[in-house]
């Protein structure tokens, strides 16, 4: 039993999908924020410091390790941002292609409707002429 893609696409309630898109985006933002906060909380560096070092050296080493961790996290976030930007660009491109194809399809349907109407009128005229003789 084979189901064509068009019949599956016809069954999708597109009006509901479009109306729910902002809610889905908000949910994705909330999920992203929750995951980002969770990752930041689990990435706190813990280092054992020898007791023979002075407090200034320990403080400086701690600041340097925190700085290194922050730089690593910034680099990771920058990479994620670039990947997200690429994904958004790809989705926007796909969306614009979809809208263009839908517009082309709408125009074709209008032409086909006009053609069918013209052929219907010609058929009716032909039948009237044939039966009137």
Backbone torsions as a table, in degrees:
resi	resn	phi	psi	omega
1	UNK	NA	113.2	-176.7
2	UNK	-108.3	132.9	178.1
3	UNK	-111.0	127.6	-178.8
4	UNK	-74.8	156.7	-179.5
5	UNK	-63.4	-37.0	-178.3
6	UNK	-64.9	-38.8	179.0
7	UNK	-68.7	-34.2	176.4
8	UNK	-67.2	-43.8	179.2
9	UNK	-65.3	-30.6	177.7
10	UNK	-68.2	-29.7	-177.9
11	UNK	-78.0	-16.2	-179.4
12	UNK	-73.6	127.5	178.0
13	UNK	-77.9	85.3	-172.1
14	UNK	-62.7	-33.4	178.5
15	UNK	-61.2	-43.0	178.5
16	UNK	-68.2	-39.2	179.7
17	UNK	-60.6	-45.3	-178.9
18	UNK	-68.5	-39.5	-178.7
19	UNK	-70.1	-26.8	-179.6
20	UNK	-88.5	-6.6	-176.3
21	UNK	-57.1	-43.5	178.5
22	UNK	-63.4	-37.2	178.2
23	UNK	-65.4	-39.1	178.9
24	UNK	-65.7	-41.2	178.5
25	UNK	-63.7	-41.8	177.6
26	UNK	-63.2	-41.5	178.0
27	UNK	-63.0	-39.1	178.3
28	UNK	-65.2	-39.3	177.8
29	UNK	-63.7	-44.4	179.1
30	UNK	-61.7	-43.0	178.3
31	UNK	-62.7	-44.1	179.5
32	UNK	-60.3	-45.3	179.7
33	UNK	-64.2	-39.9	179.7
34	UNK	-65.4	-42.5	179.4
35	UNK	-67.1	-40.8	-179.4
36	UNK	-64.1	-42.3	178.6
37	UNK	-65.5	-39.9	-179.4
38	UNK	-65.2	-41.9	178.9
39	UNK	-65.2	-40.8	-179.4
40	UNK	-65.2	-37.0	-179.4
41	UNK	-70.7	-33.8	-177.9
42	UNK	-83.3	-9.7	-176.5
43	UNK	-100.1	24.9	177.6
44	UNK	-74.7	125.7	-176.6
45	UNK	-75.6	138.4	175.5
46	UNK	-125.3	120.9	-179.7
47	UNK	-125.2	141.5	174.3
48	UNK	-86.8	127.4	-179.0
49	UNK	-109.2	134.4	178.6
50	UNK	-65.7	145.2	-176.2
51	UNK	-78.0	-12.7	-177.7
52	UNK	-83.1	-8.0	179.1
53	UNK	-84.1	153.3	179.2
54	UNK	-73.2	157.0	-179.8
55	UNK	-59.8	-32.8	179.5
56	UNK	-66.7	-41.6	-179.5
57	UNK	-67.7	-40.7	178.0
58	UNK	-63.5	-43.5	179.3
59	UNK	-62.7	-44.3	179.6
60	UNK	-64.7	-43.1	179.1
61	UNK	-63.9	-39.4	178.8
62	UNK	-64.4	-43.6	178.5
63	UNK	-63.8	-39.9	179.6
64	UNK	-65.6	-40.8	179.4
65	UNK	-68.1	-37.0	177.0
66	UNK	-65.6	-39.8	177.7
67	UNK	-63.6	-43.3	179.4
68	UNK	-63.2	-41.4	178.4
69	UNK	-65.9	-40.0	178.9
70	UNK	-65.3	-41.1	178.3
71	UNK	-64.3	-40.3	178.5
72	UNK	-63.9	-41.8	179.8
73	UNK	-66.4	-40.2	177.8
74	UNK	-62.1	-42.9	178.4
75	UNK	-62.5	-43.1	178.4
76	UNK	-63.3	-43.6	179.3
77	UNK	-65.1	-38.3	178.2
78	UNK	-63.4	-41.8	177.9
79	UNK	-63.0	-44.2	178.0
80	UNK	-62.4	-39.3	179.5
81	UNK	-63.7	-42.7	178.9
82	UNK	-64.5	-41.8	177.9
83	UNK	-63.6	-41.3	178.6
84	UNK	-64.5	-40.3	178.8
85	UNK	-63.1	-42.3	177.8
86	UNK	-63.1	-41.4	178.7
87	UNK	-63.6	-44.0	179.7
88	UNK	-63.4	-40.9	177.5
89	UNK	-62.3	-42.8	179.7
90	UNK	-63.9	-42.1	178.9
91	UNK	-66.0	-40.3	178.2
92	UNK	-64.4	-39.7	178.3
93	UNK	-64.5	-45.1	177.6
94	UNK	-61.7	-39.6	179.3
95	UNK	-63.4	-44.7	-179.7
96	UNK	-66.0	-37.3	176.6
97	UNK	-64.6	-40.6	178.8
98	UNK	-63.5	-44.2	179.0
99	UNK	-63.1	-41.6	179.3
100	UNK	-63.5	-43.6	179.9
101	UNK	-65.1	-39.2	177.7
102	UNK	-64.5	-38.9	177.8
103	UNK	-65.9	-43.1	177.1
104	UNK	-61.1	-41.5	179.4
105	UNK	-64.9	-40.7	178.0
106	UNK	-60.7	-42.8	179.8
107	UNK	-65.3	-42.2	178.1
108	UNK	-62.0	-41.2	179.6
109	UNK	-63.7	-39.5	177.7
110	UNK	-63.3	-42.4	178.2
111	UNK	-64.6	-43.1	179.4
112	UNK	-64.7	-39.2	177.5
113	UNK	-62.4	-44.6	177.4
114	UNK	-61.2	-42.2	179.6
115	UNK	-63.8	-43.4	179.5
116	UNK	-64.0	-40.8	178.3
117	UNK	-62.8	-45.7	179.6
118	UNK	-62.4	-45.0	179.0
119	UNK	-64.2	-36.9	177.3
120	UNK	-63.0	-44.2	179.0
121	UNK	-63.5	-44.3	178.9
122	UNK	-62.2	-40.4	179.8
123	UNK	-64.4	-45.6	179.6
124	UNK	-62.3	-44.0	179.1
125	UNK	-62.3	-43.4	179.4
126	UNK	-62.6	-43.5	179.2
127	UNK	-65.0	-40.7	178.6
128	UNK	-63.1	-42.7	179.3
129	UNK	-65.0	-42.0	-177.4
130	UNK	-66.8	-41.0	-176.8
131	UNK	-82.2	-17.0	179.2
132	UNK	-81.2	-13.5	-179.7
133	UNK	-82.7	NA	NA
